[in-house]
């Protein structure tokens, strides 16, 4: 987060592989106990790589030759013309956008998913590449333009999600907002980057909760209401509306941060 400074691309590139890890982890979990050997080997390899990287990082910092600055650049601070109340409201908008993205990922229903070979991997790839592309495009064309174009494209794609190409592109554009929200919330909390990252991670959990409660075996009006909401939200119009709402949240929030 410190190294990214004013750029959004490193944020998307760093976080995006996690979506692929979830997909691969789910596949390994269904593979039985034999997968434990591979998982253990990967964990050991990861520990070795992390330890080696941490050693090099310490050497760079103590030698004064760190390739990146760990100080918070003054240019990343919010403008003094923006009142703190408005920046907090902007952070709430970014959090709401993340909750919507998380919830949509839990309820997305593509009619061609079972018939299209490798659809799970393709959709996971769309999620990963979308998160990466969002940051890269934002650095080239601007955060607000990227948010507007990606959410509009996602809305159109969701309206046509009965077609595999349109549905896959919709997922791609929908996930481009990930580095945008992270970049923006770091502008609100430039001196508390860990809190900003954790806040949006909490948003992912909040978005998961309705899907989990709706799938509960227990009955009652709460579960019935959640299931009814999910059925309507997972429709093409419902998904498109979530993209439009996300566009409004991002548009207003980014405007406050950019002022």
C-alpha positions as CSV (number, residue, x, y, z in Angstrom):
1,X,0.0,0.0,0.0
2,X,2.9,2.4,0.7
3,X,4.7,1.5,-2.4
4,X,1.8,2.1,-4.7
5,X,1.8,5.8,-3.7
6,X,-0.6,7.5,-6.2
7,X,-1.0,4.5,-8.5
8,X,-3.9,2.0,-8.5
9,X,-2.4,-0.7,-10.7
10,X,-0.1,-2.3,-8.0
11,X,-3.2,-2.6,-5.7
12,X,-5.2,-4.6,-8.3
13,X,-2.3,-6.7,-9.3
14,X,-1.5,-7.6,-5.7
15,X,-5.0,-8.4,-4.6
16,X,-6.3,-10.1,-7.8
17,X,-4.6,-13.5,-7.5
18,X,-6.5,-14.1,-4.3
19,X,-9.7,-14.7,-6.3
20,X,-7.8,-17.4,-8.3
21,X,-6.5,-18.9,-5.0
22,X,-10.1,-19.2,-3.7
23,X,-11.1,-21.0,-6.9
24,X,-8.1,-23.4,-6.9
25,X,-8.5,-23.9,-3.1
26,X,-12.1,-24.9,-3.6
27,X,-11.1,-27.4,-6.3
28,X,-8.4,-28.9,-4.1
29,X,-10.8,-29.1,-1.2
30,X,-13.0,-31.3,-3.3
31,X,-10.1,-33.5,-4.4
32,X,-9.9,-35.4,-1.1
33,X,-7.1,-36.1,1.3
34,X,-4.5,-36.6,-1.5
35,X,-4.5,-32.8,-2.1
36,X,-3.1,-32.3,1.4
37,X,0.4,-33.3,0.1
38,X,0.3,-30.6,-2.6
39,X,-1.2,-28.0,-0.3
40,X,1.5,-28.7,2.4
41,X,4.2,-28.5,-0.3
42,X,2.9,-25.2,-1.6
43,X,2.7,-23.8,2.0
44,X,6.3,-24.8,2.7
45,X,7.5,-23.2,-0.6
46,X,5.5,-20.0,0.2
47,X,7.2,-19.8,3.6
48,X,10.6,-20.1,2.1
49,X,9.9,-17.4,-0.5
50,X,8.4,-15.1,2.1
51,X,11.3,-15.5,4.4
52,X,13.8,-14.8,1.6
53,X,11.9,-11.7,0.5
54,X,11.6,-10.5,4.1
55,X,15.4,-10.8,4.5
56,X,16.0,-8.8,1.3
57,X,13.5,-6.2,2.5
58,X,15.4,-5.8,5.8
59,X,18.7,-5.5,3.9
60,X,17.3,-2.8,1.6
61,X,15.9,-0.8,4.5
62,X,19.0,-0.9,6.7
63,X,21.4,-0.2,3.8
64,X,19.5,2.9,2.8
65,X,19.0,1.5,-0.7
66,X,15.3,0.7,-0.5
67,X,13.9,0.7,-4.1
68,X,10.6,2.2,-2.9
69,X,9.8,5.0,-0.5
70,X,7.8,3.9,2.6
71,X,6.9,7.4,3.6
72,X,3.4,8.7,3.0
73,X,3.7,11.2,0.1
74,X,2.0,14.5,0.8
75,X,0.3,14.3,-2.7
76,X,-1.7,11.3,-1.4
77,X,-3.4,13.4,1.3
78,X,-6.9,14.5,0.8
79,X,-7.4,18.1,-0.2
80,X,-7.9,20.5,2.7
81,X,-10.9,21.8,1.0
82,X,-12.8,18.5,1.6
83,X,-14.5,18.4,5.0
84,X,-13.9,15.3,7.1
85,X,-17.6,14.6,7.2
86,X,-17.7,14.3,3.4
87,X,-14.6,12.1,3.3
88,X,-16.2,9.8,5.8
89,X,-19.4,9.7,3.7
90,X,-17.2,8.9,0.7
91,X,-15.6,6.0,2.6
92,X,-19.1,4.7,3.4
93,X,-19.9,4.8,-0.3
94,X,-16.8,2.8,-1.1
95,X,-17.6,0.3,1.6
96,X,-21.2,0.0,0.2
97,X,-19.8,-0.6,-3.3
98,X,-17.6,-3.4,-2.0
99,X,-20.5,-5.0,-0.2
100,X,-22.5,-4.9,-3.4
101,X,-19.7,-6.5,-5.4
102,X,-19.2,-9.2,-2.8
103,X,-23.0,-9.9,-2.6
104,X,-23.3,-10.1,-6.4
105,X,-20.5,-12.6,-6.6
106,X,-22.3,-14.9,-4.2
107,X,-25.6,-14.8,-6.1
108,X,-24.6,-14.6,-9.7
109,X,-26.5,-17.1,-11.7
110,X,-25.5,-17.8,-15.3
111,X,-27.8,-20.2,-17.2
112,X,-24.9,-21.4,-19.4
113,X,-22.5,-22.1,-16.5
114,X,-23.3,-25.9,-16.3
115,X,-23.2,-26.4,-20.1
116,X,-20.0,-24.4,-20.9
117,X,-16.9,-26.4,-20.4
118,X,-14.4,-24.7,-18.0
119,X,-16.9,-22.0,-17.1
120,X,-15.7,-21.8,-13.5
121,X,-12.1,-21.2,-14.5
122,X,-13.1,-18.7,-17.2
123,X,-15.2,-16.7,-14.7
124,X,-12.4,-16.8,-12.1
125,X,-10.0,-15.6,-14.8
126,X,-12.4,-12.8,-15.6
127,X,-12.5,-11.8,-12.0
128,X,-8.6,-11.8,-11.7
129,X,-8.0,-10.0,-15.0
130,X,-10.8,-7.5,-14.2
131,X,-9.2,-6.5,-10.9
132,X,-5.8,-6.1,-12.6
133,X,-7.1,-4.2,-15.6
134,X,-9.1,-1.8,-13.4
135,X,-6.0,-0.4,-11.7
136,X,-4.0,-0.3,-14.9
137,X,-6.7,1.6,-16.8
138,X,-7.3,4.0,-13.9
139,X,-3.6,5.0,-13.9
140,X,-3.8,5.7,-17.7
141,X,-7.2,7.4,-18.1
142,X,-8.2,8.4,-14.5
143,X,-10.1,6.9,-11.6
144,X,-13.4,8.5,-12.3
145,X,-13.5,7.7,-16.0
146,X,-12.6,4.1,-15.3
147,X,-15.3,3.8,-12.7
148,X,-17.9,5.3,-15.1
149,X,-17.0,3.2,-18.1
150,X,-16.5,-0.1,-16.3
151,X,-19.8,0.1,-14.4
152,X,-21.7,1.1,-17.5
153,X,-20.2,-1.8,-19.4
154,X,-20.9,-4.2,-16.6
155,X,-24.6,-3.1,-16.5
156,X,-25.0,-3.7,-20.2
157,X,-23.2,-7.0,-19.9
158,X,-25.5,-8.2,-17.1
159,X,-28.6,-7.3,-19.1
160,X,-27.3,-9.7,-21.7
161,X,-25.9,-12.3,-19.3
162,X,-27.8,-15.1,-21.0
163,X,-25.1,-15.0,-23.6
164,X,-21.8,-16.5,-22.3
165,X,-19.5,-13.8,-23.9
166,X,-21.7,-11.0,-22.4
167,X,-21.8,-12.6,-19.0
168,X,-18.0,-13.1,-18.8
169,X,-17.3,-9.5,-19.9
170,X,-19.8,-8.3,-17.3
171,X,-17.9,-10.1,-14.6
172,X,-14.6,-8.7,-16.0
173,X,-15.9,-5.1,-16.0
174,X,-17.7,-5.4,-12.7
175,X,-14.5,-6.4,-10.9
176,X,-12.5,-3.5,-12.3
177,X,-13.9,-1.5,-9.3
178,X,-11.8,-3.4,-6.8
179,X,-8.5,-1.4,-7.1
180,X,-10.6,1.8,-7.5
181,X,-12.3,1.4,-4.1
182,X,-9.1,0.4,-2.4
183,X,-7.2,3.4,-3.9
184,X,-10.0,5.7,-2.9
185,X,-10.3,4.6,0.7
186,X,-6.6,5.0,1.1
187,X,-7.1,8.6,0.1
188,X,-9.6,9.0,2.9
189,X,-7.3,7.3,5.4
190,X,-3.7,8.1,4.1
191,X,-2.2,7.6,7.6
192,X,-4.1,4.4,8.3
193,X,-3.7,2.2,5.2
194,X,-4.1,-1.0,7.2
195,X,-7.4,0.1,8.5
196,X,-8.6,1.1,5.1
197,X,-7.7,-2.3,3.7
198,X,-9.3,-4.1,6.6
199,X,-12.5,-1.9,6.2
200,X,-13.0,-3.1,2.7
201,X,-12.2,-6.7,3.6
202,X,-14.9,-6.4,6.2
203,X,-17.2,-5.3,3.4
204,X,-16.5,-8.5,1.6
205,X,-17.7,-10.5,4.6
206,X,-20.8,-8.3,5.0
207,X,-21.7,-9.1,1.3
208,X,-21.3,-12.8,2.0
209,X,-23.7,-12.8,5.0
210,X,-27.0,-12.5,3.1
211,X,-26.1,-15.4,0.8
212,X,-25.1,-17.5,3.8
213,X,-28.3,-16.7,5.8
214,X,-30.4,-17.3,2.7
215,X,-28.9,-20.7,2.3
216,X,-29.5,-21.6,5.9
217,X,-31.7,-24.7,6.5
218,X,-33.7,-22.8,9.1
219,X,-37.0,-21.3,8.0
220,X,-38.7,-18.1,9.0
221,X,-39.4,-14.7,7.4
222,X,-35.8,-13.6,7.5
223,X,-34.6,-16.5,5.3
224,X,-37.6,-16.2,3.1
225,X,-37.0,-12.5,2.6
226,X,-33.3,-13.0,1.8
227,X,-34.1,-15.8,-0.7
228,X,-36.7,-13.6,-2.4
229,X,-34.2,-10.7,-2.6
230,X,-31.5,-13.0,-4.0
231,X,-33.8,-14.4,-6.7
232,X,-34.6,-10.9,-7.9
233,X,-31.1,-9.5,-7.5
234,X,-29.6,-12.4,-9.5
235,X,-31.8,-11.6,-12.5
236,X,-30.2,-9.7,-15.5
237,X,-32.1,-6.5,-14.4
238,X,-31.2,-7.0,-10.8
239,X,-27.5,-7.4,-11.6
240,X,-27.6,-4.4,-13.9
241,X,-29.2,-2.3,-11.2
242,X,-26.5,-3.2,-8.8
243,X,-23.9,-2.0,-11.3
244,X,-25.8,1.3,-11.7
245,X,-26.0,1.8,-7.9
246,X,-22.3,1.0,-7.6
247,X,-21.7,3.6,-10.3
248,X,-23.6,6.2,-8.3
249,X,-21.8,5.3,-5.1
250,X,-18.3,5.4,-6.7
251,X,-19.1,8.6,-8.7
252,X,-20.1,10.6,-5.7
253,X,-17.4,9.2,-3.4
254,X,-14.6,9.7,-5.9
255,X,-15.8,13.3,-6.5
256,X,-15.4,14.1,-2.8
257,X,-11.9,12.5,-2.7
258,X,-10.7,14.2,-5.9
259,X,-11.8,17.7,-4.8
